[in-house]
Amino acid sequence: MLVSSQPDLAFAGEAANGREGVSLVRDARPDVVLMDIRMPVMDGIASTSAIIEAAEQENFSAPRIIVLTTFDLDEAAARAIRVGASGFVLKDAEPEFLLAAIRTVHAGSAVIAAGATRELFQYFSAAEPEKRKPESFGSLTAREREIFLLAARGLSNSEIASSEYLSEATVKTHISRILGKLGLRDRVQLVVFAFEHGLTSWESS
């Protein structure tokens, strides 16, 4: 009812469990999926992973996936982001926030439940005691590394543009190239990638 009440949104369907959710995505090809973490038959993490894999194998655009969770941060939500979710929101979030989250991820950005960002990235940072500089990071140009580090610290495109004396369009282009070279879906995965590999403390040169 909430989604259908919006003139710019359309409701694509509902699934009773994770396996049905994967089938629904294959059939309906929605732009955005609201994924419950805890479901019967197949949980939200496995379903998220299966949807991303199906999109790659069957050559269709994977939907942006928003995980719905009960707590500001739990390991399940963090694991869902690892496998391809574009963020998470609380189940008791205000309707306006949920609608904004749908529009935000559809536009290519990511959403994180309010107050959970620091804890989320600390989780990923602590999860990898031995961090190695990934080979893919070496494919970035010096300028791309600079922008990567700024984005990893949570700066917006406009803030990066102001800091680096670039246009927002140029920053957006750089971010797209960075995501492509690193095999990442969006900015939240960029930040997770940076923390997992200890890149936030490295120099860009």
N, C-alpha and C positions, 0 to 999 in steps of 0.2 A: 504493500500500500504506500509506503514511504517513497520508494523509488518511482512507482507509477504516477505519483502525484506531481512529479517534476516534469515540466515541458521538454527539457533537454535530455531526459533519461528514459530508458525503456527497460522493463523487467523481462529477463530472458528465461527464467525458470528457477526451480528449487529442487535440491536433491536431499534425500533422507540420510545418505551416508557418503563417505569419500569416494567409493567406487562409482556410485551413481553420478557423483559430481564430475568425475573424469569423463564419463559417457555424455553427460549434459554439455560439457565444454566442447567435445568433439562434434556434437550435433548442432548446437546453437551458436557456437563461436562468439561468445560474449567478449566485450572489451575489458570488463572488470569482473572479478569474482570476489565475493565475500566468503571467506573460508573459516569455518569453525575448527579450532584445533582438535577438540575432542569429539569424535564421531564414531559410530559403530562400523564394523567391517573393515574400513580403511580410515586412519586418522588424517587430520589436516596436513600434517607434514608429508606423509606418503602420497596423499592426493595432490598436493602442490608439486612435488617432484614428478609424479606421473603425468601431470598436465604439461609441465615444461618439456618433458621427454617426448610426449605425444606430439606436441607442436613442432619439435625439431624433426622427428621422424616422418611426420605426415605433411610437413611443409605448410603449416598455417601459423598465423601470428599468435603467439602465446598471450593470453589475457594478463592484465596486471592483477595480482592477487593480494588482497588485504586480509590479513589474519585477524580473527576476532578472538580475544583472550580475556580471561577474568581478571588477571593481575597486570600491574604496570609492566612487569618484566618477569617472564618465566623462561626456563630453558627451551621449552617447546616453541615459543614464539621466536626465540633467537635461532633455533635450528631451522624453522620455516624460512627465515630470511636467508640462511645459508643456501637452501635449495632453490631459491628463486622468488620468494614473496617480496612484494614491494613495500612492506611495512606492516604495522599492526595497530589496531585500535582496541579499546576496551569495549566489552559487550554492553556496558551501561553508558556508553558515550551518548551525548545529546544528539538528537536526530540531525540537527544542523551540522554538527561536526562530522557525522558519518557521511552525509551528502557531500560535504566539502572534501572529505577523504577520497570518495569515489571520483570526483572531478579532478582532484590533484593527481592521483595515480594515472588517470586516463591521459592527463596532459604530459606524463612522462616523469613526474617527480615522485617522491616517496613520502610516506607518512609514518610517524612514530607516535605512540601514545604519549600524551603530555607527561613530562617529568621522567620519562624512561630513557631518554637519549644517552645520558652519561652512563647509566647503569648498563645499557645495552652494549656500548662500545668497550666498557671496562670488562664485560663478560668475554667479548671476543679477544680482547688484549690478553686476558689471563688464560684463555683457553689454549694458547700456543706458546709454551715456555721457550721453545727454541725456534726463533724466527729466521728465515732465510729470505734473502732478496730474490723474488721470483724472476725467471728469465724474461717473462713478458714485460716486466717493468723496464727492462733495458731497451725495449723497442720504442719507448717514449722519447721524444725530443726534449731538449733542455727546457724549452718553454712549456711543453706539456707536463713535465715533471713539476714545474713551479705551480701550474694551475691545479694539478692533481693534489699537491700538498695543501693548497688553500682550500680546495673542495673537501678534502679529508678532514680539515679542521672545522667544517660546517659552514663556511662562507657561501653566501648565495652568489648567483651569477653577477648581480649588480655590485655586490661588495668586491668580488674578484676583479670586475671591470674597473672599478674605482682604484683599487690597490695597484693594478698592473697597467693602468692607463690604456685600457682597451675598450672597445665597444662591447655591449652585452651580446650582440650577435656573434662577434669573434669568440668570446668566451664560450658561448653555447656550441659553436663549431668545434672548439678545442675539446670540450667535455665529451661531445659525441665521438670524436676520434679516440679519446682516451678510453672510453667505455668499450669501443670496438676492439682496440688493440689488446685490452686486458680481458676481453670476453665477459664483461659485466653488463647487467641489464639496466641499472639505474644508479643514482647517486648514493642511495643507502648501501648498496653492495660495494660501491667504491670506498665508502668509509669503513665498512667491515673489512674489505680487502686490505686497506691501509693498516688497520689495527692488527689484523691477523699476522701480517708480515713485518710489523714494526716500522712501517714506512713513515709514520707521522713524525719521527724524530730524525730522519735522515735528511741530509742536504740534497737539494735538487740537482747538484752537479755530479 
